[in-house]
Amino acid sequence: MARKKAAVDFEKSLADLQTLVERLESGELSLEDSLTAFEQGIRLTRDCQASLSQAEQKVQILLERDGELDEAPFAPDQQA
C-alpha cells in the first residue's frame, strides 16, 4: 500500500504544480500571490524530484544483478 500512496502523492503534487503554473501564467495574480504560488511550486517541484529520484533508485536496485547493472528497456504494460 505504501507504493500506491507514494504514487498518489506524486500524481497529486504534479497536478497541483500544473495548476499553479497555469495560475502564474494567467498573469492575474498579485505580486504577493504570485510569490506565494511560486514558493509553493518550488516545494512541489522538490517533492516530485525526490519521488522520481527514489523511484529511479528502486529501479536500479531491481535491475542490479551480480554486482553489475543489467539495463533493460522500460515496459509499462508488464505487471511485476
VMD Tcl script that builds the backbone (N, CA, C; Angstrom):
set m [mol new atoms 240]
animate dup $m
set s [atomselect $m all]
$s set {name element resname resid chain x y z} {
  {N N MET 1 A 0.816 -1.191 0.000}
  {CA C MET 1 A 0.000 0.000 0.000}
  {C C MET 1 A 0.858 1.253 0.000}
  {N N ALA 2 A 2.066 1.187 0.517}
  {CA C ALA 2 A 2.955 2.338 0.550}
  {C C ALA 2 A 3.278 2.819 -0.858}
  {N N ARG 3 A 3.440 1.882 -1.795}
  {CA C ARG 3 A 3.737 2.268 -3.169}
  {C C ARG 3 A 2.577 3.048 -3.778}
  {N N LYS 4 A 1.363 2.612 -3.530}
  {CA C LYS 4 A 0.200 3.296 -4.084}
  {C C LYS 4 A 0.084 4.703 -3.499}
  {N N LYS 5 A 0.338 4.846 -2.200}
  {CA C LYS 5 A 0.278 6.160 -1.560}
  {C C LYS 5 A 1.325 7.085 -2.148}
  {N N ALA 6 A 2.550 6.580 -2.365}
  {CA C ALA 6 A 3.616 7.394 -2.944}
  {C C ALA 6 A 3.246 7.828 -4.355}
  {N N ALA 7 A 2.662 6.917 -5.134}
  {CA C ALA 7 A 2.261 7.253 -6.496}
  {C C ALA 7 A 1.156 8.304 -6.483}
  {N N VAL 8 A 0.199 8.163 -5.578}
  {CA C VAL 8 A -0.882 9.130 -5.473}
  {C C VAL 8 A -0.324 10.480 -5.067}
  {N N ASP 9 A 0.597 10.508 -4.103}
  {CA C ASP 9 A 1.198 11.758 -3.670}
  {C C ASP 9 A 1.937 12.429 -4.820}
  {N N PHE 10 A 2.678 11.641 -5.626}
  {CA C PHE 10 A 3.397 12.195 -6.765}
  {C C PHE 10 A 2.410 12.765 -7.772}
  {N N GLU 11 A 1.384 11.998 -8.097}
  {CA C GLU 11 A 0.402 12.455 -9.078}
  {C C GLU 11 A -0.322 13.711 -8.589}
  {N N LYS 12 A -0.662 13.744 -7.323}
  {CA C LYS 12 A -1.343 14.923 -6.772}
  {C C LYS 12 A -0.413 16.127 -6.796}
  {N N SER 13 A 0.836 15.928 -6.386}
  {CA C SER 13 A 1.803 17.028 -6.406}
  {C C SER 13 A 2.004 17.554 -7.817}
  {N N LEU 14 A 2.089 16.659 -8.775}
  {CA C LEU 14 A 2.275 17.065 -10.164}
  {C C LEU 14 A 1.060 17.839 -10.671}
  {N N ALA 15 A -0.128 17.373 -10.339}
  {CA C ALA 15 A -1.353 18.074 -10.746}
  {C C ALA 15 A -1.437 19.450 -10.082}
  {N N ASP 16 A -1.086 19.514 -8.789}
  {CA C ASP 16 A -1.088 20.795 -8.077}
  {C C ASP 16 A -0.083 21.756 -8.705}
  {N N LEU 17 A 1.076 21.233 -9.075}
  {CA C LEU 17 A 2.106 22.053 -9.705}
  {C C LEU 17 A 1.605 22.596 -11.049}
  {N N GLN 18 A 0.952 21.762 -11.817}
  {CA C GLN 18 A 0.423 22.196 -13.113}
  {C C GLN 18 A -0.612 23.304 -12.922}
  {N N THR 19 A -1.465 23.162 -11.921}
  {CA C THR 19 A -2.466 24.183 -11.633}
  {C C THR 19 A -1.798 25.500 -11.249}
  {N N LEU 20 A -0.756 25.414 -10.419}
  {CA C LEU 20 A -0.030 26.620 -10.016}
  {C C LEU 20 A 0.603 27.322 -11.215}
  {N N VAL 21 A 1.200 26.549 -12.084}
  {CA C VAL 21 A 1.836 27.123 -13.279}
  {C C VAL 21 A 0.783 27.840 -14.133}
  {N N GLU 22 A -0.358 27.226 -14.303}
  {CA C GLU 22 A -1.426 27.852 -15.092}
  {C C GLU 22 A -1.883 29.156 -14.448}
  {N N ARG 23 A -1.998 29.177 -13.128}
  {CA C ARG 23 A -2.397 30.405 -12.425}
  {C C ARG 23 A -1.343 31.491 -12.594}
  {N N LEU 24 A -0.066 31.101 -12.483}
  {CA C LEU 24 A 1.011 32.077 -12.642}
  {C C LEU 24 A 1.063 32.607 -14.074}
  {N N GLU 25 A 0.867 31.732 -15.042}
  {CA C GLU 25 A 0.910 32.142 -16.447}
  {C C GLU 25 A -0.271 33.024 -16.836}
  {N N SER 26 A -1.357 32.934 -16.091}
  {CA C SER 26 A -2.532 33.742 -16.421}
  {C C SER 26 A -2.250 35.230 -16.232}
  {N N GLY 27 A -1.310 35.559 -15.338}
  {CA C GLY 27 A -0.966 36.954 -15.101}
  {C C GLY 27 A -1.981 37.711 -14.272}
  {N N GLU 28 A -2.937 37.015 -13.703}
  {CA C GLU 28 A -3.996 37.675 -12.945}
  {C C GLU 28 A -3.728 37.720 -11.440}
  {N N LEU 29 A -2.628 37.131 -10.982}
  {CA C LEU 29 A -2.311 37.135 -9.560}
  {C C LEU 29 A -1.554 38.402 -9.190}
  {N N SER 30 A -1.757 38.848 -7.970}
  {CA C SER 30 A -0.974 39.981 -7.477}
  {C C SER 30 A 0.462 39.522 -7.267}
  {N N LEU 31 A 1.348 40.471 -7.059}
  {CA C LEU 31 A 2.748 40.127 -6.843}
  {C C LEU 31 A 2.895 39.228 -5.620}
  {N N GLU 32 A 2.216 39.564 -4.544}
  {CA C GLU 32 A 2.301 38.764 -3.317}
  {C C GLU 32 A 1.756 37.354 -3.536}
  {N N ASP 33 A 0.633 37.248 -4.211}
  {CA C ASP 33 A 0.054 35.933 -4.502}
  {C C ASP 33 A 0.955 35.137 -5.445}
  {N N SER 34 A 1.579 35.835 -6.386}
  {CA C SER 34 A 2.499 35.168 -7.312}
  {C C SER 34 A 3.698 34.602 -6.564}
  {N N LEU 35 A 4.235 35.368 -5.630}
  {CA C LEU 35 A 5.378 34.887 -4.845}
  {C C LEU 35 A 4.998 33.697 -3.985}
  {N N THR 36 A 3.829 33.735 -3.391}
  {CA C THR 36 A 3.352 32.620 -2.574}
  {C C THR 36 A 3.173 31.376 -3.442}
  {N N ALA 37 A 2.578 31.548 -4.613}
  {CA C ALA 37 A 2.379 30.427 -5.524}
  {C C ALA 37 A 3.719 29.880 -6.005}
  {N N PHE 38 A 4.672 30.781 -6.277}
  {CA C PHE 38 A 5.994 30.354 -6.717}
  {C C PHE 38 A 6.688 29.533 -5.638}
  {N N GLU 39 A 6.620 29.984 -4.389}
  {CA C GLU 39 A 7.216 29.238 -3.271}
  {C C GLU 39 A 6.592 27.853 -3.150}
  {N N GLN 40 A 5.280 27.790 -3.276}
  {CA C GLN 40 A 4.590 26.508 -3.203}
  {C C GLN 40 A 5.013 25.617 -4.376}
  {N N GLY 41 A 5.163 26.221 -5.538}
  {CA C GLY 41 A 5.606 25.476 -6.713}
  {C C GLY 41 A 7.000 24.902 -6.535}
  {N N ILE 42 A 7.891 25.657 -5.918}
  {CA C ILE 42 A 9.248 25.167 -5.651}
  {C C ILE 42 A 9.188 23.955 -4.722}
  {N N ARG 43 A 8.365 24.024 -3.687}
  {CA C ARG 43 A 8.222 22.886 -2.760}
  {C C ARG 43 A 7.673 21.662 -3.486}
  {N N LEU 44 A 6.650 21.864 -4.308}
  {CA C LEU 44 A 6.065 20.749 -5.058}
  {C C LEU 44 A 7.076 20.157 -6.035}
  {N N THR 45 A 7.858 21.014 -6.686}
  {CA C THR 45 A 8.884 20.538 -7.621}
  {C C THR 45 A 9.903 19.678 -6.905}
  {N N ARG 46 A 10.344 20.122 -5.747}
  {CA C ARG 46 A 11.319 19.351 -4.970}
  {C C ARG 46 A 10.733 18.022 -4.517}
  {N N ASP 47 A 9.472 18.025 -4.116}
  {CA C ASP 47 A 8.812 16.779 -3.719}
  {C C ASP 47 A 8.742 15.806 -4.893}
  {N N CYS 48 A 8.384 16.313 -6.065}
  {CA C CYS 48 A 8.297 15.470 -7.261}
  {C C CYS 48 A 9.676 14.936 -7.639}
  {N N GLN 49 A 10.695 15.786 -7.588}
  {CA C GLN 49 A 12.053 15.349 -7.919}
  {C C GLN 49 A 12.517 14.272 -6.956}
  {N N ALA 50 A 12.207 14.424 -5.674}
  {CA C ALA 50 A 12.593 13.419 -4.685}
  {C C ALA 50 A 11.890 12.094 -4.960}
  {N N SER 51 A 10.605 12.146 -5.303}
  {CA C SER 51 A 9.859 10.926 -5.619}
  {C C SER 51 A 10.437 10.229 -6.845}
  {N N LEU 52 A 10.768 11.008 -7.867}
  {CA C LEU 52 A 11.345 10.429 -9.081}
  {C C LEU 52 A 12.724 9.836 -8.817}
  {N N SER 53 A 13.508 10.515 -8.008}
  {CA C SER 53 A 14.838 10.010 -7.667}
  {C C SER 53 A 14.737 8.702 -6.898}
  {N N GLN 54 A 13.809 8.638 -5.956}
  {CA C GLN 54 A 13.600 7.427 -5.171}
  {C C GLN 54 A 13.136 6.277 -6.080}
  {N N ALA 55 A 12.248 6.575 -7.007}
  {CA C ALA 55 A 11.775 5.545 -7.941}
  {C C ALA 55 A 12.925 5.060 -8.824}
  {N N GLU 56 A 13.772 5.972 -9.277}
  {CA C GLU 56 A 14.913 5.596 -10.101}
  {C C GLU 56 A 15.867 4.685 -9.328}
  {N N GLN 57 A 16.094 5.004 -8.056}
  {CA C GLN 57 A 16.963 4.164 -7.226}
  {C C GLN 57 A 16.372 2.764 -7.065}
  {N N LYS 58 A 15.073 2.690 -6.867}
  {CA C LYS 58 A 14.421 1.389 -6.729}
  {C C LYS 58 A 14.556 0.573 -8.006}
  {N N VAL 59 A 14.397 1.229 -9.151}
  {CA C VAL 59 A 14.527 0.529 -10.432}
  {C C VAL 59 A 15.943 0.007 -10.597}
  {N N GLN 60 A 16.938 0.824 -10.259}
  {CA C GLN 60 A 18.329 0.392 -10.369}
  {C C GLN 60 A 18.609 -0.803 -9.468}
  {N N ILE 61 A 18.073 -0.785 -8.257}
  {CA C ILE 61 A 18.262 -1.906 -7.336}
  {C C ILE 61 A 17.620 -3.167 -7.903}
  {N N LEU 62 A 16.431 -3.027 -8.469}
  {CA C LEU 62 A 15.735 -4.182 -9.026}
  {C C LEU 62 A 16.449 -4.749 -10.246}
  {N N LEU 63 A 17.121 -3.893 -11.004}
  {CA C LEU 63 A 17.795 -4.351 -12.217}
  {C C LEU 63 A 19.219 -4.838 -11.955}
  {N N GLU 64 A 19.763 -4.562 -10.771}
  {CA C GLU 64 A 21.143 -4.936 -10.479}
  {C C GLU 64 A 21.237 -6.442 -10.248}
  {N N ARG 65 A 22.174 -7.048 -10.964}
  {CA C ARG 65 A 22.372 -8.492 -10.826}
  {C C ARG 65 A 23.866 -8.768 -10.825}
  {N N ASP 66 A 24.310 -9.576 -9.894}
  {CA C ASP 66 A 25.708 -9.983 -9.793}
  {C C ASP 66 A 26.663 -8.796 -9.732}
  {N N GLY 67 A 26.266 -7.753 -9.045}
  {CA C GLY 67 A 27.130 -6.600 -8.869}
  {C C GLY 67 A 27.214 -5.689 -10.081}
  {N N GLU 68 A 26.509 -5.997 -11.137}
  {CA C GLU 68 A 26.519 -5.166 -12.336}
  {C C GLU 68 A 25.099 -4.716 -12.636}
  {N N LEU 69 A 25.014 -3.531 -13.167}
  {CA C LEU 69 A 23.708 -3.019 -13.543}
  {C C LEU 69 A 23.298 -3.648 -14.858}
  {N N ASP 70 A 22.176 -4.314 -14.840}
  {CA C ASP 70 A 21.663 -5.003 -16.017}
  {C C ASP 70 A 20.567 -4.123 -16.606}
  {N N GLU 71 A 20.934 -3.305 -17.593}
  {CA C GLU 71 A 19.958 -2.374 -18.157}
  {C C GLU 71 A 18.950 -3.119 -19.012}
  {N N ALA 72 A 17.697 -2.692 -18.866}
  {CA C ALA 72 A 16.618 -3.296 -19.627}
  {C C ALA 72 A 15.648 -2.189 -20.026}
  {N N PRO 73 A 15.014 -2.308 -21.162}
  {CA C PRO 73 A 14.061 -1.282 -21.579}
  {C C PRO 73 A 12.829 -1.288 -20.666}
  {N N PHE 74 A 12.264 -0.123 -20.482}
  {CA C PHE 74 A 11.070 0.022 -19.655}
  {C C PHE 74 A 9.871 -0.463 -20.446}
  {N N ALA 75 A 9.090 -1.349 -19.853}
  {CA C ALA 75 A 7.884 -1.864 -20.486}
  {C C ALA 75 A 6.695 -1.614 -19.547}
  {N N PRO 76 A 5.974 -0.494 -19.711}
  {CA C PRO 76 A 4.908 -0.137 -18.781}
  {C C PRO 76 A 3.737 -1.089 -18.766}
  {N N ASP 77 A 3.560 -1.883 -19.805}
  {CA C ASP 77 A 2.403 -2.780 -19.875}
  {C C ASP 77 A 2.605 -4.059 -19.084}
  {N N GLN 78 A 3.837 -4.371 -18.690}
  {CA C GLN 78 A 4.103 -5.598 -17.964}
  {C C GLN 78 A 3.870 -5.384 -16.471}
  {N N GLN 79 A 3.238 -6.330 -15.824}
  {CA C GLN 79 A 2.985 -6.281 -14.392}
  {C C GLN 79 A 4.084 -7.022 -13.672}
  {N N ALA 80 A 4.576 -6.455 -12.549}
  {CA C ALA 80 A 5.641 -7.107 -11.784}
  {C C ALA 80 A 5.082 -8.133 -10.834}
}
mol reanalyze $m
mol bondsrecalc $m
mol representation Tube
mol addrep $m
